Structures are given as structure tokens and as C-alpha cells.
Amino acid sequence: MPAVRFLDLSVSQPQRAELLAAVERVLAHGKLIIGPEVEELEGKLAARVGRRFAVGVGSGTDALYLALRAADIGPGDEVITTSMSWIATANAIALVGATPVFADVREDLNIDPASAAGLITNKTRAILPVHNQGKPCAMDELVEICRQRKLLLIEDCAQAFDAEYKGRKVGAFGDLACLSMNPMKVLAALGEAGMVFTDSVEWRDKLHALRYNGTLNREDCHWPSHNGRLDTIQAAMLLCRLDQLDACLARRRQIAEIYSRGLVDLTGQLEIPREEQHPPAEPGAQTGGTHRGSRDVYYTYTIRTARRDELMRHLEDHGIESRVRHPILMPCHTAYRDAARGSWTRAERWVKEILCLPVHEKLTDEQAHYVVRCVREFFDGARKVKR
Ligand SMILES: Cc1ncc(COP(=O)(O)O)c(C=O)c1O
């Protein structure tokens, strides 16, 4: 067993007992599909994100696919997205029959609004930014581009539930917003789960139909679709997880803080994630939050260094698991690379430099300091690290 694991999805007490009690309650009422817990979760997540409606679906991939379907995006349409994300983002666009067009990223590894704007054609219907690795995108710019060019904005919040941009939660900006709650995510089910957010009654109703074979009243099919509903048991467990979310995020931020304090002076050899600060809100402005900065939820703590592969080996030699998420840019996957359109020069350079350090809430301070020491030792090249 390595000294520091990248992920630890095991569940210990008292959370285990709470989850089992939630399952017991579902078994007792027996409404296993779209039971009361699904509706309760939808209501709580919509309120937390600041939207009118949330629709529970089977996964983050379902959320993206169904959101695009609800917005009537399909063959002949183009959707501009980032080049750096998990492939589910591009796949959802391709699955509705539209063409993904890939934009470059900024220093923060999120979509570059200027690059996205430069890719707009008369076929573009939407921009689909991904809040990559828990960090919010530059939403002011993206909202403005979409407003000016009359495009839909569809957020992929899969990796960033509860992250904030200028005091508003991600998921609160787009016409539609999509969430994954698979077991690796910050708000994690014990299996597959997803959610779509919107303020539109029409889209909410269409999503209800689309998540169940495109049927109205669960009988008559209006839009051929698949079965993409959220299980009641997953919703029940997610309600328990939601109660623990603040503590979980606070712990991730503490670990990130240990890393950032310990590594900040290595800038030049290694870039650490930075949280953007913004000027204070205008008096009376609706920020929906308590501050104006961006808040990362540290889905990963992603550093960048030209010596990435060597550093990864060094960490492994010291019992520390690290990962490259995601090592292949979306336009460079086999399924896309021959026909991929867009521009991704910076992403191409940086994808070779990114490395995710373990940042889950089960790490101890001691383990986090040990990671810092090992990274420093690698760059200082000197002393041997004592475990
Ligand atoms: C950015 C992004 N979008 C979409 C998805 C798809 O979510 P799911 O795995 O729940 O289908 C993921 C999952 O990892 C993701 O990271």
C-alpha cells in the first residue's frame, strides 16, 4: 500500500451507518425509481446552486446529452467547447449529432473565451465551458459572448459542484448546467448519478420527458430518447453526502493550502493552482455569496511542470500516487482527431506538463506535508526525505 493514495473511496463510520440507514428508508417505502428522495435532492441542489429547477438523471454524461437534446441542438449545429476535459463532454455533443469545436485554454486550464469567440460561425448554437478540475471558468466573458452572439451557454459543472465565480455558484450562469455525481466527484453517489439545472419550465418539462424515453406522462413518446433516470437509492445517499459536503470541501481546501504555501516559491519550475480575486461587489449587487473571489473546490490539485514525468516517478518512488487527468486532449482522441476542428496550441503544450497531486479529504496534514517535502526535494535535488 502506498503511503499516500490518490483516491480513497472507502466509507467508514459514522458515514457508513448514515448511508445504510438511508438505503433502509428507501427499501421500506419501496419507491425505487423517482422516489421522494430524488425530488428532495433536486430541490436542495437547485437551491444550493441558485436555480429554479434541477432534474435528476443517470450520470453526468446523461446530463450533458439530455441538456443538449432539451435545447434542440442536433445535426448541422456546432457547439464550442474546451479542448481539455474528460471525453464525455465532446461525446455528448457528438451523440446528439452536432459537431464539437474545440477551443484553447487559458493559464488556469479552463476554456479561453477569446479562443471560443474566434471559433464562432453561423452554425454555432452554443458554448459549452467545463469548470475544469474544480476551478470556475471566466464566466463574465463567456456570458457576454453568448449574449452578444445569441448563443446558448451550457455549463459542464461535472468536476466543480459548489465552486464559485464572483460569489455565485457554477451552474448558475448557463441556460442549462450539467453535473456529474459519480463516486470520484466532490458530491459523490455510490454509483452513477447526474443532474441538469435550468430556470426554464419548458426545458424542465422536456428533460422530465427525455430522461424517460422521451415520453409525456410516461406513456406517449414525443422525442425518441433513452432511459436516463436517477435511482432513488443514489439520491438517498447523495442527500447524506450533501450534509457532509461543507466539511469535505473545507478539508480539501486545507490540504490545498498546505500544498500552495509549501510550493508557491517554486514558481518558474512549477505552477500551482491559483484562486482569482475580484474587486469588491458594487453596493446592492446580487452576488449570491459572501465574497467576490473565485472558489476552487479542488476536484484535483493540478500543478504544471516541464519535468512532469520525472516528478511523477519521484513521487511514486516515495509512495505517493499522482495522476495525469486527462492525458489526451479531447480533439486528439482517436474518434475525433482526423476531423477535429478548433485551436488548442496552449492546451497541447500544457497537457504534457499537468500533474494532479492527491487532495482528497481523507489525507492527514502529515501526509500533505510529506507530499510537499517530496516535491521540494525533487526540485531542490538535495536531501533525502524521511517517511
Ligand atoms: C468534465 C466532465 N464532464 C462529464 C463527465 C461525465 O460524467 P459521468 O461520469 O457521471 O457520466 C465527467 C466525468 O468524469 C467529467 O469529468
The ligand as an SDF file (V2000), in Angstrom:
LIG
                    3D

 16 16  0  0  0  0  0  0  0  0999 V2000
  -15.9190   17.2880  -17.1720 C   0  0  0  0  0  0  0  0  0  0  0  0
  -16.7730   16.0630  -17.1570 C   0  0  0  0  0  0  0  0  0  0  0  0
  -17.8870   16.0400  -17.8970 N   0  0  0  0  0  0  0  0  0  0  0  0
  -18.6940   14.9840  -17.9100 C   0  0  0  0  0  0  0  0  0  0  0  0
  -18.4130   13.8620  -17.1520 C   0  0  0  0  0  0  0  0  0  0  0  0
  -19.3030   12.6840  -17.2440 C   0  0  0  0  0  0  0  0  0  0  0  0
  -19.8680   12.3470  -16.0250 O   0  0  0  0  0  0  0  0  0  0  0  0
  -20.2760   10.8430  -15.6940 P   0  0  0  0  0  0  0  0  0  0  0  0
  -19.0310   10.0600  -15.4730 O   0  0  0  0  0  0  0  0  0  0  0  0
  -21.1070   10.9780  -14.4680 O   0  0  0  0  0  0  0  0  0  0  0  0
  -21.0680   10.3590  -16.8360 O   0  0  0  0  0  0  0  0  0  0  0  0
  -17.2790   13.8360  -16.3490 C   0  0  0  0  0  0  0  0  0  0  0  0
  -16.9630   12.6560  -15.5400 C   0  0  0  0  0  0  0  0  0  0  0  0
  -15.8750   12.4000  -15.1270 O   0  0  0  0  0  0  0  0  0  0  0  0
  -16.4200   14.9640  -16.3550 C   0  0  0  0  0  0  0  0  0  0  0  0
  -15.3170   14.9850  -15.6250 O   0  0  0  0  0  0  0  0  0  0  0  0
  1  2  1  0
  2  3  1  0
  2 15  2  0
  3  4  2  0
  4  5  1  0
  5  6  1  0
  5 12  2  0
  6  7  1  0
  7  8  1  0
  8  9  2  0
  8 10  1  0
  8 11  1  0
 12 13  1  0
 12 15  1  0
 13 14  2  0
 15 16  1  0
M  END
$$$$
